[in-house]
């Protein structure tokens, strides 16, 4: 028993040391393209860059914000949610610079919002008219970095950030001030109503977009997203939807609550592979190690 306890204690020390040794992303600040908001971001850098200038990914969080629900009032690189950490590290492992944008904290809502709060959220967090400007602020910030290949930057968003991603990629109005836009985008389980911005015209992205969604999503409508994508494709849009049977909202969250659902675990693995392959083709990063 003494030997077993000693062994467990040793393992605990090793794990504690590993946690302390984990490299956290770098906190950065930059202006939103709204012209008035100073945004916070978390920058993941490639561990072994393939070239002096790497492709990059801008990441947009969902309605719960950038941080863990266990943040307990501490909002920094150490309390980012597991999903955002996992994706930031994944992109860095495959040769990308990844920038997670905190669009809620600088506007006074670092903890984000609970489910069923959509109609009560403040207008300054509008995912169709405001949050896309945050994405473009991040794009301009990355383009100014000497270690980023400014011609190969993609956009990724989840849930409310997925809706912001779709809105940011729309050919009308397009990127602000005529600036070059994103090369491609990934939207994970977005709400596709987009505040009826495309009720009277087909949504069409100016660059390729891929959407990932579960048929058992309990927060957004798979039927509405399929309708948006089908109408967009009929209008010539380079957009595609991957529907995962039985997968729920947040299927790629690495926490046990989501991953104990087999459909979520399968969807998360497939979406990761598809995302890596898509951005490797569009941005020039690596699909595999």
Secondary structure as GFF3:
##gff-version 3
##sequence-region A 1 289
A	DSSP	alpha_helix	2	21	.	.	.	ID=ss1
A	DSSP	beta_strand	26	31	.	.	.	ID=ss2
A	DSSP	beta_strand	38	44	.	.	.	ID=ss3
A	DSSP	beta_strand	54	60	.	.	.	ID=ss4
A	DSSP	three_ten_helix	77	79	.	.	.	ID=ss5
A	DSSP	alpha_helix	82	93	.	.	.	ID=ss6
A	DSSP	beta_strand	97	102	.	.	.	ID=ss7
A	DSSP	three_ten_helix	105	107	.	.	.	ID=ss8
A	DSSP	three_ten_helix	118	120	.	.	.	ID=ss9
A	DSSP	three_ten_helix	123	125	.	.	.	ID=ss10
A	DSSP	alpha_helix	131	143	.	.	.	ID=ss11
A	DSSP	beta_strand	148	158	.	.	.	ID=ss12
A	DSSP	alpha_helix	160	168	.	.	.	ID=ss13
A	DSSP	three_ten_helix	176	178	.	.	.	ID=ss14
A	DSSP	beta_strand	184	188	.	.	.	ID=ss15
A	DSSP	three_ten_helix	194	196	.	.	.	ID=ss16
A	DSSP	beta_strand	208	214	.	.	.	ID=ss17
A	DSSP	alpha_helix	222	234	.	.	.	ID=ss18
A	DSSP	beta_strand	239	244	.	.	.	ID=ss19
A	DSSP	alpha_helix	256	259	.	.	.	ID=ss20
A	DSSP	alpha_helix	262	283	.	.	.	ID=ss21
###
